[in-house]
Amino acid sequence: MKCFSRYLPYIFRPPTTILSSTCHTEADIISTVEFNPSGELLATGDKGGRVVVFQREQETKSEPQRRGEYNVYSTFQSHDPEFDYLKSLEIEEKINKIRWLPQQNAAYFLLSTNDKTVKLWKISERDRRPEGYNLKDEDGRIRDPSTITSLRVPVLQNTDLMVEATARRVFSNAHTYHINSISVNSDLQTYISTDDLRVNLWNLEITDQSFNIVDIKPCNMEDLTEVITAAEFHPQQCNTLAYSSSRGSVRLCDMRKQALCDTHCKFFEEPEDPSTRSFFSEIISSISDIKFSHSGRFLMTRDYLTVKVWDLNMETRPVQTYQVHDYLRGKLCSLYENDCIFDKFECVWNGSDSVIMTGSYNNFFRMFDRNTKKDVTLEASRENSKPRAILKPRKVCVGGKRRKDEVTVDSLDFSKKILHSAWHPQENIIAVAASNNLYIFQDKVT
Amino acid sequence: MFPKGTKRKFSDSGDEPAAGGEDVNQPSSVAVRMLSSYSLQRQSLLDMSLIKLQLCHMLVEPNLCRSVLIANTVRQIQEEMTQDGTWQIMTQALSAANAAAQCSADRLVATEVLCRQTEATQGEQVLKPFPAVGSEGCPAEEEVVVEEEGEGGVTMSTVSPQAPTSYLPGTFGMDPCWEEENGEDEEEDEDSEECGSGSEEGDSDRLVEDSRTAEQVFGTFEIKNPAPSPDPALEELFSDVDASYYDLDTVLTGMQSAPKMGPYDLLESLSSHGPSPLSSSTSCRSDLNELDHIMEIIVGS
């Protein structure tokens, strides 16, 4: 098989530094990555409930080579571990999803969620502070009123830049099951949070009330055979949302139709291929992520072995199907045994919707060019990432004869999985999370 | 955690079958070999699924998506086994062997197997209700569960039928001690790791937590026999509570607060079961007596 060396219009280079935490603990594992709409900020959430926001360096004429590197901008503890006393169960602080709101003023806003609670965080800069109070001195201690002999007007003095994050809203107690996705509406006033069985609609200003718009919980829980795995608002149509299920189907709903969107407008499901049917068919058809294209015309779904692109106007089958790691098809039993078959991979579009990217095992991630139909496998690892060097395409050997540099299926490391990644909304910059490491790759200077 | 007993002999005797068939030693024809290999694979998949459902327990709520997918897989296997008649054979064998409980053929297999605890008292080989629960202690639990059924019936009906199917081979006259299929050493290792320190739990604890375990794990399973309505007083008490995970245990335990049973309790109880199937029967009997006693107290007879 041919080894592609360069066929995508981008060649990705590793950054000078790979961002990772110094001590690798379970809590440092990155659980979500998201660029903000302008691409200036990149947020990561981890299993320990922390959010780290990176900001892109402004390009300066003096250092043109340092073309927009990302440095830490703000770090804060978004969620803490909780205990549900009624069920005697812990609520993990792991950040499941982060979604940015478009910037409307000097501050940045993002939504972050764990299994049960969504929070709206405001990240703002402070580079001035008032000094010269009358009633308290510079340290904040209250001054003895008898010592005050004159009045002065406090003035704003410049200080070092401080970035502070404050929780502006806490949206809680609306989900019985684990929240798997949040999505901000294009109206910028509402958003949805989705758990295994329900989708709730919130107003960003109102925290004590949410509307349930999708509910697939059966009357008898023993009849439950399908759960919701992801949901997203349409990027332009504020009334349209889509949600995916564990059975491999996607339903498009129009909120104008009725208050409870249990009946869908469109139902996307590809008929099963009987020749590949096995006991694992249902599990591998479970959709782990859905993403609307930026144009709003297409919808991408990720199941265990493939990525599918659907045209919203055609429900019968996807317009494109890409095999991510079909060589795993013969290993499904082992992957079931070690639970890897339940891994939820995400998928992303590039800014122009021409390339899609998703992760795999062994720290590999895959990109598919929808126009040229070419694909590449790249690896996010320290050993293979020399700064400024071009990322070398990787290859998994499926046949008997292994060529040099090829990796055999049996030697794949299934503990190294790339579940989360993000693509800059305009440029060819990608962020790839490999356990506790964040890799940011940029294409070469054009 | 799982007894390293003799391997299950499905259709042939003597050989240790492995999934995917090292069936080179078997003298039968290719077709039979393939069929038995497939059946073994299917059985092993079923066992694996049941273990996964059992071990879904962490201190955090189990992942519903994963549970549903595994449950669907088990259901699928069950359907297929029903279609090719394997299921019927097993249920019939079980119901024939069962004297204690009145189980009809199309009842969930779990119930039959659980009812089989009476054989344990006669010193016969013991079938365990849940693969992950381990060996010796199980018969006691079986008995308990049966008695509970007499009381409220909820237990039996909500216990998944799929749970004991791993013991179905036992009905074919093979070693009824639950064994691991083909090279599931990884699983055994994994489970023994998870067992952690095996402190002995009180039998009542084990009883309670197993019920709760069953409910938690199989809460999403179909129930052929509808659960009789639970105590209305309790129902009222918990009416505003989402019943998905602890409906059963509030009925069973009759306690106001949900029992603080986490996964570690389950794992501890699992680890408290020794590995050898041979010693099972003796400890079973003493456990049985104890649990008998406890059940009487709980049931209030």
Interface residues (C-beta under 8 A of the other chain):
Chain A: D84 L86 K87 S88 L89 E90 I91 E92 D115 T176 Y177 H178 N180 D196 L197 M221 E222 D223 L224 T225 E226 V227 T229 S246 F279 F280 E282 I283 S286 C333 Y336 E337 N338 D339 F342
Chain B: A19 Q41 R42 L45 M48 K52 L59 V60 E61 N63 L64 C65 R66 V68 L69 A71 N72 T73 R75 Q76 I77 T158 E184 E186 E187 G219 T220 F221 E222 I223 V241 D242 A243 S244 Y245 Y246 A258 P259 K260 M261 G262
